[in-house]
Amino acid sequence: MYDFCTACKIGLGGITLGGAIATGAHGSSLVHPSSISDQIVRLQIIDGMGNLREISDPQDVNAFRVNLGLLGIIVKITLAIVPLFKATVQTTLEPESILMDGTAQRWANNLDWMQMWWFPSTSNVVVLKGHYHIKLTGSKSDDYLGNATSQFIPELDPVIITTGHDAYETLEANKNRPGLYALERFTELSLHSEVIGKPPIFSEDGVNIKNPANGIAWRLMSNRCHTYCPWNNGNTSSILPEEFSVALQILNLPSAIKTIKEILEIIPTAFTMVGIFIRFSKPSDSLMAISNGHETVTLEWASPMRDNPYEDAKGGLGAYQAILQSLIKNYKGRPHWGKNGLYYFRQSILEETTSNLDKFKSYMKKFDPDGTFMNNFGKRITGSSNEMNIDPLVHHCALQEYCICSKNEDCGHFQSCNKVKGFSVCRDLADVYSDSNYDPTNLTSILYAIGAILQVED
């Protein structure tokens, strides 16, 4: 049994099997393989010399399981599969203490499927616990477990999408932290209760929540939005997520949570879209998997893109940057290959976090000796260059994580580059000044806030 990749859960459409394995798309389980890459038995590929090759040697397969598009063109994939089966899932609200006292790890060790959403502003965690059940035989008795499906990424009325977009942009423009916390609270409630304006996370009829819910496992794990999706509303008022994700050894979870809480004490931040999403993975043999070699916990979060992302910072950017840098530096966290800004895939970072980097380079030479598939990303893997493909409209490199700020101009409007716990981040001027007193149109207020920022200790 396996936990289908949560990347497919996003329902974006256009996701291919080759792309999903290339970036190590994964779900959440310490009991079963959590990545579709780990289901690969063999592949057929076209290498850099134009040769059609069968990849079945276990060592070669381990290189191709998370290949980053640098080893060849995937023509055919053979996967290990299991008969269709049903599952029971339930979401419950728990105190955040479970993240620090070992409870979460104990639960994950005994559940077929477990993932969590942490909401720091409320000190709560929504925990999803899943149990796998019978294999389907085609008999009517299979129906007794129910037929619920996931609506984690729901179809929404375009008016609701537009309203949500406009509300978020207005709250961000006005630095309305209480309003952003209210959005975070709404997201928290929607994961375990019925809320107005958003379909329930699990349902049999699309209207009423089922919690616990029973149904065919893959339909509880994934869904696809077809028509009116938050990120594709048919107009400019869509909600486009920018994602951050880093994987840690599971034994570091308690101290990592404490580190995040310390950063949020300095830069209070709302996590409006999915809280901080927490997933688990068994050790993987895939050379470049973020779970290679050890049990892993992945912390990830998303923020809606601003209307003018080239000038205006996404909400909580300073905290996001401090958290990501801290998890990578202090815990050797591995950035997810399909998320995060390009800065976090510099060779200096990869050397610190990716133990099989040299082995993967040898496979690049083996299957693509002439560099047919080489690109700027691959050059950063090999260390031959740190060049990036940068959007020509970008003028503030830290806003999309093309860089870590070194000067104020790297950050957005009404921000400055400062140190937080020793890491350079883009801080809103309002971060260290009262929300009620800060006025971004008033020069005296701006100067006062700047002075306060400069006095903040690392």
ABEGO torsion letter per residue (X at the ends): XBBBBAAAAAGAEGBBAAAAAAAGBBBBBAABBABAAAABABBBBBBAAGBBBBBABAAAAAAAABAGGAAEBBABBBBBBBBBBBBBBBBBBBBAAAAAAGAAAAAAAABABBBBBBBAAAGBBBBBBBBBBBBBAGBAAAAAAEABBBAABBBBBAAAAAAAAAAAAAAAAAGBAAAAAAAAAAAAAAAABBBBGBBBABBAAGABBBOBBBEBAAAAABBBBABBBAABAGBAABBBBBBBBBBBBAAAAAAAAAAAAAAAAABBBBBAAAEBBBBBBBBBABAABAABGBBBBBBBBBBBBBABAAABBBBGAAAAAAAAAAAAAAAGBBBBAABEBAAAABAAAAAAABAAAAAAAAAAAAABAAGAABBAAAAAAAGABABBBBBAABABAAAAGABBBABAAABBBGBBBBBBGGBBBBBBAAAABBAAABBAABAAAAAAAAAAAAABBX
